[in-house]
Amino acid sequence: MATALPSLDPIPSDAPLTIGVLALQGAYAEHVTHLRRLASSFPSVGSSPNSSPNPSSQTRKRLNNFITLQVRTADDLTRCHGLIIPGGESTAISLIASRQIDGKGFSLLDWLKSFVQSRSVWGTCAGMILLSDEVIEGSMKKGGQEILGGIPLLINRNQWGRQAESFEHQLQLDVIRDPTRPFPGIFIRAPVVHTIRSNTVTPLASVPISILPQSTEFGSDAHVVAVRKGKLLATAFHPELSQDSRLHEYWLLECVIKEDA
């Protein structure tokens, strides 16, 4: 296997806006449903608070022509302007990606690491684990797992507990459209942020300390459940399992289109 990372060629300027969902394992189909819902409704939907109330004609054109792609190969990945890594099993996603080797000796995991460095990625639950810079060793399975990195976070994997202990909590997300309406945060064996390691990371949502599992020790940022660093977004919860597409809309407008301009 190659040791250096592969280089991503620029996407042609006339290529349609292409949004990928990593479709190796987990809740990728649900993300695709949200994206297709947005594709059918743009530009009638509102923009996020950080966008112009009336998106530019160029932005409208890109939104009206964007396509959604289920990503299973490096060829799929290189076509994408942005990528969602779904909730699921982070170890399985990492293992499957590391075993898929191309003719140049690069694994799909290598290509994903390159993608994180240059294009927009949103990780939900398992995806948040993969986008973190470090996972607490005691929370990983034997043998550990390879991660992609990109966001300076120390993460505790599955600290919320077993699937039977999953829950929903209404979140305040000031960055999305209609922020006075709570966003349904669905937590299923979710990771817990231990520490945010850089002021380049912006917390976007949090939960009360009182609802954290009381049987374990936490870091100073354990209440944070959504963060952004430039083009990268990570959430400990599963927006794809709700019927609310506002966070998908925010990521697409703010992290993909605006950051790609």
C-alpha positions in Angstrom: 0.0 0.0 0.0 1.2 3.5 -0.8 2.5 5.6 2.1 2.0 9.1 0.6 -1.6 10.3 0.1 -3.0 10.7 -3.4 -3.7 14.1 -5.0 -7.2 15.1 -5.9 -7.5 16.7 -9.4 -9.5 19.9 -9.6 -13.2 19.4 -10.5 -14.0 21.0 -13.9 -15.7 24.4 -13.4 -18.6 23.4 -15.6 -19.3 20.1 -13.7 -22.6 20.0 -11.8 -22.5 20.4 -8.1 -22.0 16.8 -6.9 -22.7 15.8 -3.2 -21.5 12.4 -2.2 -22.6 10.2 0.7 -20.1 7.5 1.7 -22.1 4.3 1.1 -19.9 1.6 2.7 -22.0 1.0 5.8 -24.5 2.8 8.0 -27.3 5.2 7.4 -26.3 6.5 4.0 -29.6 6.0 2.4 -31.3 8.4 4.8 -28.8 11.1 4.0 -29.5 10.6 0.3 -33.2 11.1 1.0 -32.6 14.4 2.6 -30.3 15.6 -0.2 -32.8 14.6 -2.8 -35.5 16.4 -0.9 -33.4 19.6 -1.0 -32.5 19.1 -4.7 -36.2 19.1 -5.5 -37.0 22.2 -3.3 -34.2 24.6 -4.1 -34.2 27.5 -4.5 -37.6 27.9 -2.8 -36.2 26.9 0.6 -34.8 29.7 2.8 -31.1 30.2 3.3 -29.3 29.9 6.6 -28.9 33.0 8.7 -25.3 33.4 7.5 -26.4 33.5 3.9 -28.0 36.2 1.8 -31.8 36.0 2.1 -31.7 35.8 -1.7 -29.0 33.5 -2.9 -27.0 34.8 -5.9 -28.0 33.7 -9.4 -24.8 31.6 -9.6 -25.7 29.9 -6.3 -29.2 29.3 -7.5 -27.9 27.8 -10.7 -25.6 25.4 -8.8 -28.4 24.4 -6.4 -30.9 23.8 -9.2 -28.5 21.4 -10.9 -26.8 19.6 -8.0 -26.8 15.8 -8.0 -26.4 13.2 -5.2 -24.0 10.3 -5.5 -23.5 7.2 -3.3 -19.7 6.9 -2.9 -18.2 3.5 -2.9 -15.0 4.0 -4.9 -12.2 6.5 -5.3 -13.6 7.4 -8.7 -16.9 8.3 -7.2 -15.2 10.3 -4.5 -13.1 12.5 -6.8 -16.2 13.7 -8.6 -17.7 15.2 -5.4 -17.6 18.8 -4.2 -18.7 17.7 -0.7 -19.1 14.4 1.2 -21.2 13.1 4.1 -19.9 10.3 6.2 -23.0 8.7 7.8 -23.7 7.3 11.2 -23.0 3.6 11.5 -20.0 1.7 12.7 -16.9 3.8 12.5 -14.5 0.8 12.8 -16.4 -1.1 9.9 -16.3 2.0 7.7 -12.6 2.5 8.3 -11.8 -1.2 7.7 -13.8 -1.5 4.5 -12.2 1.7 3.1 -8.7 0.5 4.0 -9.1 -2.8 2.2 -10.2 -1.3 -1.1 -6.9 -0.7 -3.0 -6.6 0.9 -6.4 -4.1 0.3 -9.2 -1.7 2.8 -7.8 -1.7 1.2 -4.3 -3.9 3.8 -2.7 -6.7 2.7 -0.4 -10.1 4.4 -0.4 -9.1 5.5 3.1 -6.1 7.3 1.6 -8.4 9.1 -0.8 -10.7 10.0 2.0 -7.8 11.5 4.0 -6.9 13.6 1.0 -10.5 14.7 0.5 -10.8 15.9 4.1 -7.8 18.1 3.6 -9.2 20.0 0.6 -13.0 19.6 0.3 -16.0 19.8 2.5 -16.9 16.8 4.7 -19.7 16.4 7.2 -19.5 13.5 9.6 -22.5 12.3 11.6 -22.0 10.1 14.7 -19.5 7.5 13.3 -18.4 10.2 10.8 -17.6 12.5 13.7 -15.3 9.9 15.2 -13.5 9.5 11.8 -13.1 13.3 11.4 -11.6 13.7 14.9 -7.8 13.9 15.3 -7.7 11.4 18.2 -9.9 8.7 19.7 -9.5 7.8 23.4 -7.7 4.5 23.3 -9.9 2.8 26.0 -13.0 3.5 23.9 -11.8 1.8 20.8 -12.1 -1.9 19.9 -9.0 -4.1 20.3 -6.5 -3.2 17.6 -7.8 0.3 17.3 -9.0 1.9 14.1 -7.7 4.3 11.5 -9.3 7.7 11.4 -9.3 10.5 8.8 -8.6 13.4 11.1 -9.2 17.0 10.1 -10.9 18.4 13.2 -8.8 18.9 16.4 -11.0 16.9 18.7 -10.3 14.2 21.3 -13.3 11.9 21.1 -14.7 9.2 23.4 -16.3 6.5 21.2 -19.8 5.3 22.1 -19.6 6.9 25.5 -23.4 7.4 25.5 -23.7 3.6 26.1 -25.6 0.8 24.5 -28.2 1.2 21.7 -31.0 0.7 24.3 -29.8 3.9 26.0 -30.3 5.9 22.9 -32.5 9.1 23.2 -33.7 12.2 21.5 -33.0 15.8 22.7 -34.2 19.1 21.2 -31.2 21.2 20.2 -30.7 24.9 19.8 -28.8 25.5 16.5 -28.4 29.2 15.8 -26.8 28.6 12.4 -29.7 26.9 10.7 -32.8 28.5 9.1 -35.6 29.3 11.5 -33.3 28.8 14.6 -36.1 29.4 17.1 -37.5 26.1 16.1 -35.5 23.3 18.0 -33.7 20.7 15.9 -34.4 17.0 16.8 -31.1 15.5 18.0 -31.2 11.7 17.7 -28.4 10.1 19.7 -27.7 6.4 19.1 -24.5 5.0 20.8 -23.1 8.5 20.2 -19.5 9.6 20.6 -18.8 12.2 23.3 -16.4 15.1 22.7 -13.7 15.0 25.4 -11.7 18.1 24.4 -11.8 20.7 21.6 -8.1 21.3 21.0 -8.1 24.4 18.9 -9.9 27.8 18.8 -10.3 27.2 15.0 -13.2 24.8 16.0 -16.6 26.4 16.6 -19.1 24.7 18.8 -22.6 24.8 17.2 -24.8 22.9 19.6 -24.6 21.5 23.1 -26.7 19.4 25.6 -27.1 20.0 29.3 -24.4 18.3 31.4 -27.2 16.7 33.5 -28.2 14.4 30.6 -24.7 13.0 30.1 -24.2 9.4 31.4 -23.3 9.9 35.0 -21.3 6.7 35.4 -18.2 7.9 33.4 -15.7 10.7 33.5 -15.9 13.5 30.9 -13.6 16.1 29.5 -14.3 19.8 29.6 -16.2 19.9 26.3 -18.4 16.8 26.8 -21.6 18.9 26.4 -20.7 19.9 22.8 -22.5 17.8 20.2 -21.9 19.7 16.9 -18.8 21.5 15.7 -17.5 23.2 12.6 -13.9 23.9 11.4 -14.0 25.7 8.0 -15.3 23.2 5.4 -15.6 20.5 8.0 -18.8 19.8 10.1 -19.3 17.1 12.7 -22.3 16.1 14.7 -22.6 13.5 17.5 -26.2 12.9 16.6 -28.1 11.6 13.5 -29.8 14.4 11.6 -30.5 11.9 8.8 -32.9 9.9 11.0 -35.1 12.9 11.5 -37.5 14.5 9.0 -35.7 17.9 9.4 -33.4 18.9 6.6 -32.3 22.2 7.9 -28.8 21.0 8.9 -28.3 19.4 5.5 -29.3 22.8 4.0 -26.9 24.7 6.3 -24.0 22.3 5.4 -24.7 22.5 1.7 -25.0 26.3 1.6 -22.3 27.3 4.1 -19.7 24.6 4.1 -19.8 23.4 0.5 -21.0 26.2 -1.7 -19.7 29.3 0.2 -16.4 27.6 1.1 -16.0 26.5 -2.5 -16.5 29.9 -3.9 
